[in-house]
Amino acid sequence: MANSSAQIQNICCIGAGYVGGPTMAVIADKCPHLTVNVVDLNQERISAWNSKNLRTLPIYEPGLDQVIERARGRNLFFSTDVKSGIKSADMIFISVNTPTKTKGLGSGQASDLRWVEACAREVAEHAEGHTIVVEKSTLPVKTAAAVQAILHSSNLPNKDSDKSKSFVVLSNPEFLAEGTAIADLECPDRVLIGGEDQEAIKALSNIYSQWVPQEKILHTNLWSSELSKLTANAFLAQRISSINSVAALCEVTGADVREVAKAIGTDSRIGEKFLSSGPGFGGSCFKKDILNLVYLCRHFGLPEVADYWQNVVTINNWQQTRIARLVVNKLFGTVTSKKLALLGFAFKANTNDTREAPAISIAKDLLEEGAELAIYDPKVDANQIALDLGVTETKANIGQKRNKESSLNNEGTWWAAKSLYDASKGADAILIITEWEEFRSIDWNQIGLIMRQPAWVFDSRGVVIKDKVKSAGLKLWIVGEGFND
């Protein structure tokens, strides 16, 4: 097995999710001399990665299908045979989920590392010879110490051979933005590698250097690398909460948050990115990583720092509640038995990922108020929506009257609409939650004719053309600008 950069031939990635799948696909595409095995115990997910129909890949990312088509079956393979993948690998990436703990010590803030530990034990048991183990999952600082302890406890002769095992642990966090993950992988701002073993660092650097300029490959110690990922996500989320707090102030003062964002974004010390107001941040990383940072700060005796970062999440939650409250207030104080078209359910455009999506919180608040939600998203299916909302879809016909018992109980219902026009028919209001491109070019004159008047449009992304909405006879609220009725 490999003990220097020149001998890396086989890579195994444990975890075929949003990070592992695309990352390994690009590595295989850019490094045809390497064999890349992506392993996962989820048979359904692996089957989807192996599907001949590239439209049914488990993850939607622009350009991913083309990368898979080039590399799969050539030097990229997806399998549930975790043991064989580990056994043949010179380098192993751990890319499993690290959700926030739901119970026990650190519940609601600390990361649940059970899958990382399980991976480390699997690697310790089945790896052969010298193996470089790379942390790809987003992990709390000092997690590498636990991984190292598990691996180094197995530095014994292999049961199946007379070769001794040895391991080196590196940290190589991902900095992908869903919706642009392939572009981010093919042309990254930076690649960060944390570790102490120079040969192992060189081995991983040489893989990335096949397509990434050397000056963009940064080296740090393990702990700096692990903390850099959490900090990067915390800073990005902080900007979103900051601009959303300013958006609320703009709405009550007559300012326009887009004009404010442009003015401050031209300052080179600030920059223009992540200054778009909206319904708040979502996705698998931002909230989870900030809460992890909060937990670490409290653990290490920094309560004031923990409170600071906790407020970033508090503002985000408030923004979503604020939007739902605005809808209820403008619809005469009640949405019970009223049809609302919710456009977009993914947490951002160009992905089918709904984890921590703002739409979930907003929809739940409206369902609790008794609304009938017609939900349309071009990439998220009804099964996923039902799973996220925890409410079974109602196969209701458009305009179908709710039964008296449901109305009295104030129970909301929802169903998946086939199109934005299907969702809008007979609706009292439209809520734009995800910034899908098709929502920027809606024929508002046609929409105005099929909605129930007086009708509202609540644009939480600032994507509509104001004059076109108003000329269609619709009342309008735009985030960071306020009401145009």
Secondary structure as the mmCIF struct_conf table of DSSP 4:
data_model
#
loop_
_struct_conf.conf_type_id
_struct_conf.id
_struct_conf.beg_label_comp_id
_struct_conf.beg_label_asym_id
_struct_conf.beg_label_seq_id
_struct_conf.end_label_comp_id
_struct_conf.end_label_asym_id
_struct_conf.end_label_seq_id
BEND BEND1 SER A 4 SER A 4
HELX_RH_3T_P HELX_RH_3T_P1 SER A 5 GLN A 7
STRN STRN1 ASN A 10 ILE A 14
BEND BEND2 GLY A 17 GLY A 17
TURN_TY1_P TURN_TY1_P1 TYR A 18 VAL A 19
HELX_RH_AL_P HELX_RH_AL_P1 GLY A 20 LYS A 30
TURN_TY1_P TURN_TY1_P2 PRO A 32 HIS A 33
BEND BEND3 LEU A 34 LEU A 34
STRN STRN2 THR A 35 VAL A 39
BEND BEND4 LEU A 41 LEU A 41
HELX_RH_AL_P HELX_RH_AL_P2 GLN A 43 TRP A 49
TURN_TY1_P TURN_TY1_P3 ASN A 50 ASN A 50
BEND BEND5 LYS A 52 LYS A 52
HELX_RH_3T_P HELX_RH_3T_P2 LEU A 54 THR A 56
BEND BEND6 PRO A 58 ILE A 59
TURN_TY1_P TURN_TY1_P4 PRO A 62 GLY A 63
HELX_RH_AL_P HELX_RH_AL_P3 LEU A 64 ALA A 71
STRN STRN3 ARG A 72 ARG A 72
TURN_TY1_P TURN_TY1_P5 GLY A 73 ASN A 75
STRN STRN4 LEU A 76 SER A 79
BEND BEND7 THR A 80 THR A 80
HELX_RH_AL_P HELX_RH_AL_P4 VAL A 82 LYS A 87
TURN_TY1_P TURN_TY1_P6 SER A 88 SER A 88
BEND BEND8 ASP A 90 ASP A 90
STRN STRN5 MET A 91 ILE A 94
HELX_LH_PP_P HELX_LH_PP_P1 PRO A 99 PRO A 99
STRN STRN6 THR A 100 THR A 100
HELX_LH_PP_P HELX_LH_PP_P2 LYS A 101 LYS A 101
BEND BEND9 THR A 102 GLY A 104
TURN_TY1_P TURN_TY1_P7 LEU A 105 GLN A 109
BEND BEND10 ALA A 110 ALA A 110
STRN STRN7 SER A 111 SER A 111
HELX_RH_AL_P HELX_RH_AL_P5 ARG A 114 HIS A 126
BEND BEND11 GLY A 129 GLY A 129
STRN STRN8 HIS A 130 GLU A 135
BEND BEND12 SER A 137 SER A 137
TURN_TY1_P TURN_TY1_P8 VAL A 141 LYS A 142
HELX_RH_AL_P HELX_RH_AL_P6 THR A 143 HIS A 152
TURN_TY1_P TURN_TY1_P9 SER A 153 SER A 154
BEND BEND13 LEU A 156 LEU A 156
STRN STRN9 PRO A 157 PRO A 157
TURN_TY1_P TURN_TY1_P10 LYS A 159 ASP A 160
BEND BEND14 SER A 161 ASP A 162
HELX_LH_PP_P HELX_LH_PP_P3 LYS A 163 LYS A 163
STRN STRN10 SER A 164 SER A 164
HELX_LH_PP_P HELX_LH_PP_P4 LYS A 165 LYS A 165
STRN STRN11 SER A 166 SER A 171
TURN_TY1_P TURN_TY1_P11 GLU A 178 GLY A 179
BEND BEND15 THR A 180 THR A 180
HELX_RH_AL_P HELX_RH_AL_P7 ALA A 181 GLU A 186
BEND BEND16 CYS A 187 CYS A 187
BEND BEND17 ASP A 189 ASP A 189
STRN STRN12 VAL A 191 GLY A 194
BEND BEND18 GLU A 196 GLU A 196
HELX_RH_AL_P HELX_RH_AL_P8 GLN A 198 TYR A 208
TURN_TY1_P TURN_TY1_P12 SER A 209 TRP A 211
BEND BEND19 VAL A 212 VAL A 212
HELX_RH_3T_P HELX_RH_3T_P3 GLN A 214 LYS A 216
STRN STRN13 ILE A 217 THR A 220
HELX_RH_AL_P HELX_RH_AL_P9 LEU A 222 THR A 253
TURN_TY1_P TURN_TY1_P13 GLY A 254 GLY A 254
HELX_RH_AL_P HELX_RH_AL_P10 VAL A 257 GLY A 265
TURN_TY1_P TURN_TY1_P14 THR A 266 THR A 266
BEND BEND20 ASP A 267 ASP A 267
TURN_TY1_P TURN_TY1_P15 SER A 268 ILE A 270
BEND BEND21 GLU A 272 GLU A 272
TURN_TY1_P TURN_TY1_P16 LYS A 273 PHE A 274
BEND BEND22 PRO A 279 PRO A 279
BEND BEND23 GLY A 283 CYS A 285
HELX_RH_AL_P HELX_RH_AL_P11 PHE A 286 HIS A 299
TURN_TY1_P TURN_TY1_P17 PHE A 300 GLY A 301
HELX_RH_AL_P HELX_RH_AL_P12 PRO A 303 LYS A 330
TURN_TY1_P TURN_TY1_P18 LEU A 331 GLY A 333
TURN_TY1_P TURN_TY1_P19 THR A 336 SER A 337
STRN STRN14 LYS A 339 LEU A 343
BEND BEND24 ALA A 346 LYS A 348
TURN_TY1_P TURN_TY1_P20 ALA A 349 ASN A 350
TURN_TY1_P TURN_TY1_P21 ARG A 355 GLU A 356
HELX_RH_AL_P HELX_RH_AL_P13 PRO A 358 GLU A 368
TURN_TY1_P TURN_TY1_P22 GLU A 369 GLY A 370
STRN STRN15 GLU A 372 TYR A 376
BEND BEND25 PRO A 378 LYS A 379
HELX_RH_AL_P HELX_RH_AL_P14 ALA A 382 LEU A 389
TURN_TY1_P TURN_TY1_P23 GLY A 390 GLY A 390
BEND BEND26 VAL A 391 VAL A 391
HELX_LH_PP_P HELX_LH_PP_P5 THR A 392 THR A 394
HELX_LH_PP_P HELX_LH_PP_P6 ALA A 396 ASN A 397
TURN_TY1_P TURN_TY1_P24 ILE A 398 GLY A 399
HELX_LH_PP_P HELX_LH_PP_P7 GLN A 400 ASN A 403
HELX_RH_AL_P HELX_RH_AL_P15 LYS A 404 LEU A 408
TURN_TY1_P TURN_TY1_P25 ASN A 409 ASN A 410
STRN STRN16 THR A 413 ALA A 416
BEND BEND27 LYS A 418 SER A 419
HELX_RH_AL_P HELX_RH_AL_P16 LEU A 420 SER A 424
TURN_TY1_P TURN_TY1_P26 LYS A 425 GLY A 426
BEND BEND28 ASP A 428 ASP A 428
STRN STRN17 ALA A 429 ILE A 432
BEND BEND29 THR A 434 THR A 434
HELX_RH_3T_P HELX_RH_3T_P4 GLU A 437 ARG A 440
BEND BEND30 SER A 441 SER A 441
HELX_RH_AL_P HELX_RH_AL_P17 TRP A 444 ILE A 450
BEND BEND31 MET A 451 MET A 451
HELX_LH_PP_P HELX_LH_PP_P8 ARG A 452 ARG A 452
BEND BEND32 GLN A 453 PRO A 454
STRN STRN18 TRP A 456 ASP A 459
BEND BEND33 SER A 460 ARG A 461
BEND BEND34 VAL A 464 VAL A 464
HELX_RH_AL_P HELX_RH_AL_P18 LYS A 466 SER A 471
TURN_TY1_P TURN_TY1_P27 ALA A 472 GLY A 473
STRN STRN19 LYS A 475 ILE A 478
TURN_TY1_P TURN_TY1_P28 VAL A 479 GLU A 481
STRN STRN20 GLY A 482 PHE A 483
#
